[in-house]
Amino acid sequence: MTNIAIEKTVDTSDLAARVHRGLAQVWIDFESSLVQVPLVDRLMNGRFRSEDYQSLLLNLRQQVIEGSRWISKAASNISERHEELRSLFLKHAVAEHRDYRMLEENYVAAGGARADIELARKNIGSEAFSGFMYHCAAQRDPIGLLGAMFIIEGLGERIAGPWSEKMAKQLGLPEKAFSFFMHHAEHDGDHLEMFDRAVELAAQDEAVAEDIIRHAKIVARLYRLQLEEINNV
């Protein structure tokens, strides 16, 4: 009897939908876990202090300044067969590459010294976060990093706005002290639309779909870790 190999076709629209469902669950778990972080707990319960805000800005800056760098590195390792994805990665890197300056301006407006935020070291959570991102970006066709982008952009679209409102109410600082969070609240929705397009392009097989979700899980945990390790260098 002759064995005939039958190639199974993959419904890429179904795969993309499964990726979105998986990412939605990761986000639910991530958002619920954030309220357990002491700094976030103080913000949610009206006990946020000026020193909390300065620490948050100082610690986030070290991660934000490298965001466009690992995205650019990832883009350089995306092969020609994913050319459109490479273009999306590069556009995203350009959009993000000066965001750290807003953090510096906010820090000064909140009463901090510019030299302090410029010279600060990464906390140990940010070191883990950064190390993972650069490791992934150095791999061939690091498409799984779309999961990381989902978490990071989700913070801007879903959390930055409510957080900035709570911080402004509790701290009484001028509006210019919150431009970083307000900017991301206004613009990261557009970035997530770009992300949706990228998922449609990327979700061509089961392995890639699972990798995107896995990266989201890891980055969600590492992002929470850097908030847990505020000022622990």
LINMOPE-V13670 format. One record per residue. N is the residue number from 1. D_LAST is the distance of its C-alpha to the last C-alpha in whole Angstrom. Layout:
BEGIN
n=N d_last=D_LAST
n=N d_last=D_LAST
END
This chain:
BEGIN
n=1 d_last=67
n=2 d_last=65
n=3 d_last=61
n=4 d_last=60
n=5 d_last=57
n=6 d_last=56
n=7 d_last=53
n=8 d_last=51
n=9 d_last=50
n=10 d_last=47
n=11 d_last=47
n=12 d_last=44
n=13 d_last=44
n=14 d_last=44
n=15 d_last=41
n=16 d_last=39
n=17 d_last=40
n=18 d_last=39
n=19 d_last=35
n=20 d_last=35
n=21 d_last=36
n=22 d_last=33
n=23 d_last=31
n=24 d_last=32
n=25 d_last=31
n=26 d_last=28
n=27 d_last=27
n=28 d_last=29
n=29 d_last=27
n=30 d_last=24
n=31 d_last=25
n=32 d_last=26
n=33 d_last=23
n=34 d_last=21
n=35 d_last=22
n=36 d_last=21
n=37 d_last=17
n=38 d_last=17
n=39 d_last=17
n=40 d_last=19
n=41 d_last=22
n=42 d_last=22
n=43 d_last=23
n=44 d_last=25
n=45 d_last=27
n=46 d_last=27
n=47 d_last=24
n=48 d_last=22
n=49 d_last=21
n=50 d_last=20
n=51 d_last=17
n=52 d_last=16
n=53 d_last=18
n=54 d_last=16
n=55 d_last=12
n=56 d_last=14
n=57 d_last=15
n=58 d_last=12
n=59 d_last=10
n=60 d_last=13
n=61 d_last=14
n=62 d_last=12
n=63 d_last=13
n=64 d_last=17
n=65 d_last=17
n=66 d_last=17
n=67 d_last=20
n=68 d_last=23
n=69 d_last=22
n=70 d_last=22
n=71 d_last=25
n=72 d_last=27
n=73 d_last=26
n=74 d_last=27
n=75 d_last=30
n=76 d_last=31
n=77 d_last=31
n=78 d_last=33
n=79 d_last=37
n=80 d_last=40
n=81 d_last=41
n=82 d_last=38
n=83 d_last=39
n=84 d_last=39
n=85 d_last=35
n=86 d_last=34
n=87 d_last=36
n=88 d_last=34
n=89 d_last=30
n=90 d_last=31
n=91 d_last=32
n=92 d_last=29
n=93 d_last=27
n=94 d_last=29
n=95 d_last=29
n=96 d_last=25
n=97 d_last=24
n=98 d_last=24
n=99 d_last=23
n=100 d_last=19
n=101 d_last=22
n=102 d_last=23
n=103 d_last=19
n=104 d_last=19
n=105 d_last=23
n=106 d_last=22
n=107 d_last=19
n=108 d_last=21
n=109 d_last=24
n=110 d_last=22
n=111 d_last=22
n=112 d_last=19
n=113 d_last=19
n=114 d_last=19
n=115 d_last=17
n=116 d_last=14
n=117 d_last=14
n=118 d_last=15
n=119 d_last=13
n=120 d_last=9
n=121 d_last=7
n=122 d_last=6
n=123 d_last=4
n=124 d_last=6
n=125 d_last=9
n=126 d_last=9
n=127 d_last=9
n=128 d_last=12
n=129 d_last=14
n=130 d_last=14
n=131 d_last=15
n=132 d_last=17
n=133 d_last=19
n=134 d_last=20
n=135 d_last=21
n=136 d_last=23
n=137 d_last=24
n=138 d_last=25
n=139 d_last=28
n=140 d_last=32
n=141 d_last=32
n=142 d_last=29
n=143 d_last=31
n=144 d_last=29
n=145 d_last=26
n=146 d_last=28
n=147 d_last=27
n=148 d_last=23
n=149 d_last=25
n=150 d_last=27
n=151 d_last=24
n=152 d_last=22
n=153 d_last=26
n=154 d_last=26
n=155 d_last=24
n=156 d_last=25
n=157 d_last=29
n=158 d_last=28
n=159 d_last=26
n=160 d_last=25
n=161 d_last=28
n=162 d_last=28
n=163 d_last=25
n=164 d_last=26
n=165 d_last=29
n=166 d_last=27
n=167 d_last=25
n=168 d_last=28
n=169 d_last=30
n=170 d_last=27
n=171 d_last=26
n=172 d_last=29
n=173 d_last=27
n=174 d_last=30
n=175 d_last=30
n=176 d_last=28
n=177 d_last=25
n=178 d_last=25
n=179 d_last=26
n=180 d_last=23
n=181 d_last=24
n=182 d_last=28
n=183 d_last=28
n=184 d_last=27
n=185 d_last=29
n=186 d_last=32
n=187 d_last=31
n=188 d_last=29
n=189 d_last=33
n=190 d_last=34
n=191 d_last=31
n=192 d_last=32
n=193 d_last=36
n=194 d_last=35
n=195 d_last=33
n=196 d_last=36
n=197 d_last=38
n=198 d_last=35
n=199 d_last=36
n=200 d_last=39
n=201 d_last=39
n=202 d_last=37
n=203 d_last=38
n=204 d_last=41
n=205 d_last=40
n=206 d_last=39
n=207 d_last=36
n=208 d_last=35
n=209 d_last=35
n=210 d_last=33
n=211 d_last=30
n=212 d_last=30
n=213 d_last=29
n=214 d_last=27
n=215 d_last=25
n=216 d_last=25
n=217 d_last=24
n=218 d_last=21
n=219 d_last=20
n=220 d_last=20
n=221 d_last=18
n=222 d_last=15
n=223 d_last=16
n=224 d_last=16
n=225 d_last=13
n=226 d_last=10
n=227 d_last=12
n=228 d_last=12
n=229 d_last=8
n=230 d_last=8
n=231 d_last=6
n=232 d_last=4
n=233 d_last=0
END
